[in-house]
Amino acid sequence: MTDKETIWEELIDYACSLGHDRDQVTWGSMPKETLLKLSNILSGHGLQVGGFVGIAHCFLAFTLKDNGSISTIDPNIPHRDIENPFNVMSKMVTHFNFSKNSMLINGYAKEQIKIFQSLNVKFDFIILDGNHDYEILIDEISISDLILKSGGYIVLDDIDHWDGPRKAYNSPPIGYKKIVLDSRAGVLQKILEG
């Protein structure tokens, strides 16, 4: 029986069954250990910016299946020798039957977040794993704040080997506090209002 301890391997295996190199899929995705830790704090409805082939998206769709959802915005830029990563993510969602609590959005974060804002949508958590340039990431944090509930989380992936996410995590914006997760992902919690 599939549980959150085994779903990560099943997702990796499926992406590889589509003809993609295991090392590229694995190293381009959030590690199992990080996702397991995140699954213990993230709940409700979340947004991910940057989905690659969909390992984190599908893992979260699995762990949130009873009372939450995950939406992922991704521009489908070739990455790690995978020409059409959005297509892999879409196939994975269909194969594992995650369409009931997940949504894939092909596009760029800034424009799509403005749409969510215009619809007055608020998320419980937002994962930023797209562009790792510090200035762009700070801008994404700023606009993400507009659609993040009070007490919600912003997760910055790749703080272990990218300067932009590391710097953003180590200098949280006003109104946020750092939550220690592990060496790979940094979590910022929006301080409760009132």
Residue, then its C-alpha position, 0 to 999 in steps of 0.5 A: m500500500t502506498d503511503k507518504e514514505t513510499i510515494w516519492e519513489e513511485l513518483i520518481d520511478y514513473a517520471c523515469s518510465l517516461g524515458h527521463d534520466r533518474d539522476q536528472v529527475t532526482w537532483g532536480s526535485m525536492p528530496k524525500e526527506t524534505l518533503l516528509k518534513l514539509s508534510n508535517i507542517l503544511s496543510g490546507h491549500g497551497l501554491q507552488v511556483g516552479g514544478f519541474v516534473g512534478i515530484a513535489h506537486c504530486f507528493l503534496a497532492f498525495t499528502l493533502k488528499d483528504n483535506g487540502s490541495i496544491s496548485t503549481i505554476d510553471p513556465n515549462i522551460p527545459h531543465r536538466d535535459i528534460e525538454n517538456p517538464f510540464n508535460v511530465m508533471s501533467k502525465m504524472v497527475t493523470h497517472f496517479n489520479f491527483s486531478k481531484n485536489s491539484m491544478l497545474i498552471n502553465g505560466y509565470a508566477k507574477e502574472q498568475i499570482k495577480i490573477f489569484q489576487s484579483l479573485n481574492v484567493k488566499f493560500d495556506f502555504i506557498i512554495l517558491d522553487g522557480n527562479h533563484d535570483y535573489e532580486i526576483l525571489i524577493d519580488e515573488i515573496s512580496i507578491s506572494d504575501l498578498i495571497l498568503k493567509s496570516g500564519g501561513y508559510i512561504v517555503l524557499d527551496d534550494i537554500d543549501h546550494w543557491d545564494g538567492p534563496r539562502k539570502a532571502y531565507n536568512s533575511p526574512p521580510i518584516g512580518y515573517k519569522k524563520i522556521v528551521l526545517d532542514s538544510r535544503a528548504g527554508v520556511l518563513q511563517k507569516i506572523l499572525e495578525g491581531 
